[in-house]
Amino acid sequence: MKTTTSAKPSTITKKWYLIDATDLVLGRVASQIAKILRGKHKTSYTPHMDCGDYVVVINAEKVQLTGNKLQNKMYHRHTGYIGGIKSVSAGRLMETHPERVLYKAVERMISRNKLGRAQMTNLRVYAGAEHPHAAQNPEVLDIAAMNPKNKRSV
């Protein structure tokens, strides 16, 4: 008889992945990152444990949005005061803080609880090509080669 194994904190091993987001479609790269952060790509996936890996994303400023999303997609936040809703378009946010667009896309694909917040701490997003995680020897993950639709030519 075969039994289902459940991962324990002592048996979980985490790897580091490096993703270059140059010319990748935002939603497609975000779904792959969310899958890695949750650990669903592993055979030892356990839903109630943080068994995902670390992900470092570089060149977030070069990620592509399809259609008219640069003008029409809006990000909302609330100041906490009455009538204090603030909105900014995706295009404007890409100009000022390009890493937040990718971070928010991944964050909205992860569950909204303690486990999801712990998994989001394993994501590092950088607007440029430099990152301070070279000592971890991250494995390069080519998202563009997985599916032709993942990469968008400008």
C-alpha positions as CSV (number, residue, x, y, z in Angstrom):
1,M,0.0,0.0,0.0
2,K,1.3,3.5,-0.9
3,T,1.0,6.3,1.6
4,T,1.0,10.0,0.9
5,T,4.0,11.8,2.4
6,S,3.6,15.2,3.9
7,A,6.6,17.6,4.0
8,K,8.0,18.6,7.3
9,P,10.1,21.7,7.9
10,S,13.2,19.5,8.4
11,T,12.7,17.8,5.0
12,I,12.1,21.0,2.9
13,T,15.0,22.1,0.7
14,K,14.8,25.5,-1.0
15,K,16.6,26.5,-4.2
16,W,17.2,29.9,-5.7
17,Y,15.9,30.8,-9.2
18,L,16.8,33.8,-11.4
19,I,14.2,35.1,-13.9
20,D,15.0,37.7,-16.5
21,A,11.7,39.5,-17.2
22,T,12.8,41.2,-20.4
23,D,10.0,41.2,-23.0
24,L,7.9,38.7,-21.0
25,V,4.2,39.1,-20.7
26,L,3.3,40.2,-17.1
27,G,0.5,37.7,-16.3
28,R,2.3,34.7,-17.8
29,V,5.6,35.3,-15.9
30,A,3.6,36.1,-12.7
31,S,1.8,32.8,-12.8
32,Q,5.1,30.9,-13.2
33,I,6.6,32.8,-10.3
34,A,3.6,32.1,-8.1
35,K,3.8,28.4,-8.9
36,I,7.5,28.3,-7.8
37,L,6.8,30.4,-4.6
38,R,4.0,28.0,-3.6
39,G,6.1,24.9,-4.4
40,K,3.6,23.4,-6.8
41,H,6.5,22.4,-9.2
42,K,7.8,19.9,-6.6
43,T,6.7,16.4,-6.1
44,S,6.9,17.0,-2.3
45,Y,4.3,19.8,-2.5
46,T,2.3,20.2,0.7
47,P,-0.5,22.8,0.8
48,H,-0.1,23.8,4.4
49,M,3.7,24.2,4.4
50,D,6.0,26.8,2.8
51,C,7.9,24.4,0.6
52,G,8.4,26.9,-2.3
53,D,11.7,28.2,-3.6
54,Y,13.3,31.7,-3.7
55,V,12.8,33.7,-6.8
56,V,14.9,36.7,-8.0
57,V,13.5,38.7,-10.9
58,I,15.6,41.2,-12.8
59,N,14.7,43.7,-15.5
60,A,11.2,44.2,-14.2
61,E,11.1,47.5,-16.0
62,K,11.1,45.6,-19.3
63,V,8.1,43.4,-18.7
64,Q,5.3,43.8,-21.3
65,L,1.6,44.3,-20.9
66,T,-0.8,43.2,-23.7
67,G,-3.6,45.3,-25.2
68,N,-4.3,48.7,-23.7
69,K,-3.5,47.7,-20.2
70,L,-0.8,50.4,-19.8
71,Q,-3.5,53.1,-20.0
72,N,-6.6,51.2,-18.8
73,K,-5.4,49.0,-16.0
74,M,-5.6,50.8,-12.7
75,Y,-4.0,50.1,-9.3
76,H,-6.0,51.4,-6.3
77,R,-5.0,52.0,-2.7
78,H,-6.7,53.7,0.2
79,T,-5.2,56.2,2.6
80,G,-7.4,55.3,5.5
81,Y,-9.3,58.6,5.4
82,I,-12.8,59.2,4.2
83,G,-12.8,59.4,0.4
84,G,-9.1,58.7,0.4
85,I,-9.0,56.2,-2.6
86,K,-5.9,56.8,-4.8
87,S,-5.6,55.4,-8.3
88,V,-2.7,55.1,-10.6
89,S,-2.5,53.6,-14.1
90,A,-0.2,50.7,-14.9
91,G,1.8,52.9,-17.3
92,R,2.4,55.6,-14.7
93,L,3.4,52.9,-12.1
94,M,5.8,51.4,-14.7
95,E,7.5,54.8,-15.0
96,T,7.9,55.4,-11.3
97,H,8.1,51.9,-9.6
98,P,8.3,49.1,-12.3
99,E,9.0,46.4,-9.7
100,R,5.7,47.0,-8.0
101,V,3.7,46.0,-11.1
102,L,5.2,42.5,-11.1
103,Y,5.1,42.2,-7.3
104,K,1.4,43.0,-7.2
105,A,0.6,40.6,-10.0
106,V,2.3,37.8,-8.1
107,E,0.9,38.8,-4.8
108,R,-2.7,38.6,-6.1
109,M,-2.0,35.0,-7.3
110,I,-0.9,33.9,-3.8
111,S,-3.4,33.1,-1.0
112,R,-4.2,35.9,1.3
113,N,-3.2,34.5,4.7
114,K,-0.2,33.9,6.9
115,L,1.2,31.3,4.6
116,G,0.8,33.5,1.6
117,R,2.6,36.4,3.3
118,A,5.4,34.0,4.3
119,Q,5.7,32.8,0.7
120,M,5.9,36.3,-0.6
121,T,9.0,37.0,1.5
122,N,10.8,34.6,-0.9
123,L,10.3,36.9,-3.9
124,R,12.9,39.6,-4.8
125,V,12.1,41.9,-7.7
126,Y,14.6,44.4,-9.2
127,A,13.9,46.9,-11.9
128,G,17.4,46.7,-13.4
129,A,19.8,43.9,-14.3
130,E,21.9,44.0,-11.1
131,H,20.9,42.0,-8.0
132,P,22.7,41.3,-4.7
133,H,22.0,37.5,-4.6
134,A,25.0,36.2,-6.6
135,A,26.3,34.4,-3.5
136,Q,23.3,32.1,-3.5
137,N,24.1,30.9,-7.1
138,P,20.6,31.2,-8.4
139,E,19.6,28.8,-11.2
140,V,18.6,30.7,-14.4
141,L,15.0,29.9,-15.4
142,D,14.1,30.7,-19.0
143,I,10.3,31.4,-19.0
144,A,10.4,32.6,-22.6
145,A,11.4,29.1,-23.8
146,M,8.5,27.4,-22.0
147,N,5.9,28.7,-24.4
148,P,6.1,31.1,-27.4
149,K,3.3,33.2,-26.0
150,N,5.3,34.0,-22.9
151,K,7.6,36.4,-24.8
152,R,6.2,39.5,-26.6
153,S,8.3,41.2,-29.2
154,V,8.0,45.0,-29.2
